[in-house]
Amino acid sequence: MVKRLVVTGYRPHELGIFNETHPGVAIIKEALRQQLLAQLDEGLEWVIVSGQLGVEAWTCDVVRNLKRWY
């Protein structure tokens, strides 16, 4: 069975983040990375996002970086 993960979340303005240099972005990306690593250990093969700004776009960044290793 193929394991899939659908990611959706807040937009940056809903979190009070108005640029990519905000310190919260790094914290959110690290939390996403930790969750994705845990899912990879359980056989994750697909990550599905719609590509909206915020959590979804940050997830795409993290997935692209993890793709190099997984």
N, C-alpha and C positions, 0 to 999 in steps of 0.2 A: 504494500500500500504506500502511495506517495503522500508524504506529510507536507501540508501547505499551511501557510500563515498569512492571514489577511490583517493588514495594519491600517489603522485610521487613528486620527487624533486631533489635537488642538492646532489651530493656526497660530502663527507667531504673535499677532496682535492680541489674541486672547490670553496669552501668557505674559504680556507686557514686554515682549522681545521685538525690537524694531530694527535690528541689524545682526549680521552673523558674528560680530565680535562680542556680543553679549555673553557674559560668563555662563549663563544658563544653557546655552547651546551645547557647550562641551559636556556639561553634566548630563543633559538629555541624551546626547549621542553615546556617552559611555553607558548609561542605563540601557539604551537600545542594544548596544553591542553585547552587554552581559546577557540580556534576554535571548538575543539571537544565537549566541554561543551555546547557551543551555539547550535551545531548540535544535541546533545542529548536532549536539551530542545524542539527541533523540531521533535523528534521521530526517531533519528538515531538508526539503529539496526545493520548495518554491516559496517565495515571498511575494505577496500580491499587494500592490498599493495603487491608488489612483493618481498619485503624483502631485497632490495639492501641496502648497507651501506649508511649512511647519513640520510637525512630527513625521508626516509621510515623506517629505523631501529629505529630511535628516535620516530617515530609515534607508532611503535609497543610497545616500552617501555611505552609510555604515555598511550596507550590503555590498556595494561596489568594492570597498576596502577589504571586506572579509572574503570576497570571491577570489582574491589573489591566493589565499591560503586554503580555501575549501572548494 
